[in-house]
Amino acid sequence: MISSLRGTVVHVESDAVVIEVGGVGLSVAVTAQLARQTHTGDQIALHTTLIVREDSLSLFGFDTRDDLAVFTLLLGVTGVGPKSALGVLATLSVAQIADAVSADDDAPFRRVSGIGPKTAKLIVVQLAGKVTVSNPTASAGTTTGRAQITPQVVQALIGLGWSERIAIEALEGVMVDADSADQQSVPALLRLTLAQLGPSRKESVHG
């Protein structure tokens, strides 16, 4: 089992990074958020798990052991595959997942693309008592803040008439160049994203 990797990033995709370790390039599936924060030439260390399928061997990598542990737990839920599990971790921090499970609240999981109401409820039921946060202080930092803020920005853009896909793509582009202060501010991110998108769809339709 490949439990961790450390090496140089030689290629970045929207949902994967290629890490060169000992002259070998290994493709590792990661959350879209982690991919956006990673650049070619970076030195990176990831906690990993290898998923073996009949026709493939797939590596999945995470910043922290908590993320890896929750990913493994999610894979044990009926109806949740690797892609959906990554989607959950891209949308919610481990602390937010723990809070939702503890509160028996499946609403946060229903907001994840690819997770339906039945599966969201199963996540809450099957993860009950299993999700722990080894470093609560770290979980309350930048990653958690972004996970809370970006959905608010997307919903605001949808309210202005943009489709969810376009809103997410535009916001992802803005997040790459935004400074840390703007990344923690809903008004700032909304302003920057609107500047990139131009007039709202509603204004365009009725103007």
C-alpha positions in Angstrom: 0.0 0.0 0.0 1.3 3.5 -0.9 0.4 5.5 2.2 2.3 8.7 1.4 4.2 10.5 -1.3 6.7 13.3 -1.3 8.1 14.8 -4.5 8.0 17.5 -7.1 4.8 18.5 -8.9 5.4 18.1 -12.7 1.8 18.6 -13.9 -1.5 19.9 -12.5 -4.9 19.1 -13.8 -8.3 20.2 -12.5 -8.7 17.1 -10.3 -5.2 15.5 -10.2 -1.5 16.2 -9.8 1.5 14.3 -11.2 4.2 14.0 -8.7 7.7 12.9 -9.6 9.2 10.5 -7.0 12.5 8.9 -7.7 12.3 9.7 -11.4 8.8 8.2 -11.7 5.7 10.4 -12.3 2.7 9.3 -10.3 -0.8 10.6 -11.1 -2.7 11.3 -7.9 -6.4 12.3 -7.8 -7.0 15.2 -5.4 -9.8 17.6 -4.6 -10.3 20.5 -7.0 -9.4 22.9 -4.2 -6.1 21.2 -3.6 -5.4 21.2 -7.3 -6.0 24.9 -7.6 -3.5 25.6 -4.8 -0.8 23.5 -6.4 1.6 24.6 -9.0 4.2 22.9 -11.3 7.6 22.8 -9.5 6.1 22.7 -6.0 7.5 20.3 -3.5 4.5 18.4 -2.1 3.8 15.8 0.5 0.5 13.9 0.5 -1.2 11.2 2.5 -2.4 8.7 0.0 -4.5 5.6 -0.5 -4.5 3.2 -3.4 -7.8 2.0 -4.8 -7.6 -1.2 -6.8 -10.3 -1.9 -9.4 -10.5 -4.7 -11.8 -9.1 -2.6 -14.6 -7.2 0.2 -12.8 -5.0 1.3 -9.9 -5.9 4.8 -8.7 -4.0 6.9 -6.2 -5.9 9.5 -4.1 -4.0 12.1 -2.1 -4.8 14.5 0.8 -3.2 17.3 2.7 -4.0 15.7 6.1 -4.6 12.4 7.7 -8.0 13.6 8.8 -9.0 14.2 5.2 -7.7 10.7 4.2 -9.6 9.1 7.1 -12.9 10.8 6.2 -12.4 9.9 2.5 -12.0 6.2 3.6 -15.1 6.5 5.8 -17.1 8.0 2.9 -16.2 5.2 0.6 -17.9 2.8 3.0 -21.2 4.6 2.5 -23.5 2.9 0.0 -23.7 5.0 -3.1 -20.5 7.0 -2.5 -17.6 6.5 -4.9 -14.2 8.1 -5.0 -15.4 11.0 -7.1 -18.3 11.8 -4.8 -16.1 11.4 -1.7 -13.6 13.9 -3.2 -16.5 16.2 -3.9 -17.6 16.1 -0.2 -14.0 17.0 0.9 -13.8 19.8 -1.7 -17.0 21.3 -0.4 -16.7 20.7 3.4 -13.9 20.7 5.8 -13.5 17.7 8.2 -14.7 19.9 11.0 -17.8 20.8 9.1 -18.4 17.2 8.2 -18.1 16.2 11.8 -20.4 19.0 12.9 -23.1 18.0 10.3 -22.9 14.3 11.3 -23.0 15.2 15.0 -26.1 17.4 14.4 -27.8 14.7 12.2 -27.9 17.3 9.5 -27.7 16.0 5.9 -28.3 19.4 4.3 -24.6 20.2 3.8 -24.1 16.9 2.0 -27.1 17.5 -0.3 -25.3 20.6 -1.6 -22.4 18.5 -2.9 -22.6 17.7 -6.7 -23.5 14.0 -7.2 -24.9 13.5 -3.7 -28.6 12.9 -3.6 -31.0 13.2 -0.6 -30.9 9.4 0.1 -27.1 9.2 -0.1 -26.7 12.4 2.0 -28.9 10.8 4.8 -26.8 7.6 4.6 -23.6 9.6 5.1 -25.0 11.1 8.3 -26.2 7.8 9.6 -23.2 5.7 8.7 -20.6 8.2 9.8 -22.2 8.8 13.2 -19.6 8.6 15.9 -16.8 8.0 13.5 -15.6 11.4 12.3 -12.9 13.0 14.5 -10.8 16.1 14.1 -7.2 15.6 15.3 -6.3 19.3 15.0 -9.4 21.5 15.6 -7.4 24.7 15.5 -6.1 24.0 12.1 -9.5 23.0 10.8 -10.9 26.4 11.8 -8.4 28.2 9.6 -8.2 29.2 5.9 -9.6 26.0 4.4 -12.7 26.0 6.6 -13.2 29.7 5.9 -13.1 29.1 2.2 -15.4 26.1 2.4 -18.0 28.3 4.2 -17.5 31.4 2.0 -17.4 30.0 -1.6 -20.8 28.4 -1.5 -22.3 31.7 -0.4 -20.7 33.5 -3.4 -21.9 30.8 -5.8 -25.5 31.1 -4.5 -25.3 34.9 -4.8 -24.2 34.5 -8.4 -27.0 32.0 -9.1 -29.4 34.6 -7.6 -28.1 37.1 -10.2 -29.0 34.7 -13.0 -25.7 32.9 -13.7 -25.8 29.1 -14.0 -24.1 27.1 -11.2 -21.4 25.8 -13.5 -20.5 29.2 -14.8 -20.5 30.7 -11.3 -18.2 28.0 -10.0 -15.8 28.3 -12.9 -15.6 32.1 -12.6 -15.1 31.9 -8.8 -12.4 29.3 -9.2 -10.6 31.6 -11.6 -10.9 34.5 -9.2 -9.6 32.5 -6.2 -6.4 31.7 -8.0 -5.4 35.4 -8.1 -7.2 36.8 -5.1 -5.2 37.7 -2.0 -5.8 36.0 1.3 -8.0 38.8 2.7 -10.3 38.7 -0.4 -10.5 34.9 -0.2 -12.0 35.3 3.2 -14.6 37.9 2.2 -17.9 37.1 0.5 -18.4 40.7 -0.7 -14.9 40.9 -2.1 -15.1 37.6 -3.9 -18.6 38.5 -5.3 -17.3 41.8 -6.5 -14.2 40.3 -8.2 -16.2 37.5 -9.8 -18.9 39.9 -11.1 -16.1 42.0 -12.6 -14.9 39.0 -14.5 -18.4 37.8 -15.6 -19.8 41.2 -16.5 -23.5 42.2 -16.2 -25.8 39.6 -14.6 -27.9 37.4 -16.7 -31.0 39.0 -15.4 -29.8 42.4 -16.5 -28.8 41.1 -19.9 -32.3 39.5 -20.4 -34.3 42.4 -19.3 -32.0 45.2 -20.4 
